[in-house]
Amino acid sequence: MSDKYNSLIELLNAWMGGAMTTILAAMVGRAMWHGSEARKGHRKFFGVELLWEFPVALGMALVGESIASYLNIGQPASTGLIAALAYLGPRGTEVLFNKWIARKGTS
């Protein structure tokens, strides 16, 4: 494979495809949040809670991809957006959007 890739995202897209890169980014985002919660002592790292992170990651991947499409954000920025939204999770994303909508309403 003699192709030259400018970023890790380009390499992952070539190896796995865009959909798998999106899902991987969401899983990494949730894993970072889960690790933070485990480090704080709020949950076990290899506890049953870890199973609930997979559907959240998939859902946040869909939400992130939709938002990136709406905002016309291309690769690799959309993958970063997906990872960030997956880290925030549904509640964090809701708070973020409520603040954004409130700010747009007052402008």
Beta strands, then each sheet from edge to edge (+ up, - down):
end
